[in-house]
Amino acid sequence: MLNIGLVHGRMKPQEKQDVMMRFKNAELDLLVATTVIEVGVDVPNASLMIIENAERLGLSQLHQLRGRVGRGSTASFCVLMYKPPLGKVSQKRLQVLRDSQDGFVISEKDL
């Protein structure tokens, strides 16, 4: 059985903190979250992030989100999912994330 937590922006700060602490302490196997986890989250054991509708987010935002995984010694992955068909502009934008880990390069392309 999986232990699953949920974090979103309409939760009270203490509720969010409690769920995040449970995830950090490995009491939760899976965390489902909105972009509220974009900043200020450090969970070294987080190794997989799946972002739905990635084409709807900015490149800098996607870069921040993928930075939430891979902080520990375990290999990590960030999977960007999108709704097809993906236009040429969106394809080029998401390709930037595939090609670069450099936040400055990514932010320049996000303008």
C-alpha positions, 0 to 999 in steps of 0.5 A: 500500500502506498502512503500518499500526501497532497500539498496545494496552495489552499492549505494552511501553512501548518498543514503544508508543513506537516505533509512536507515533513512526513514526505521528507521523513519518508513516511509518505511514498508519493507526494502530489503537489501543485506548483506551491512546491516550486521554492523552499522545498528540500527533500533529498530523497525525492527522486522522481517528479512528473509535471503535467501540462508542462507546456502551460508553465514558464521555463524558469518555473519548470527549471525551479520545479525540476530542481526539487529532485536530485538533491540527494545521492540517488539518481533522479528524473523529471518527466515533462508531460504535455497535451498533444499536439504540441506546437513548434514554439512549445516544442522549442521551449521544452527543448531548452530544458532538455538541452540545459541545466543552466538557469541563466540560459533558461531564463534568457529563453523564457523572455 
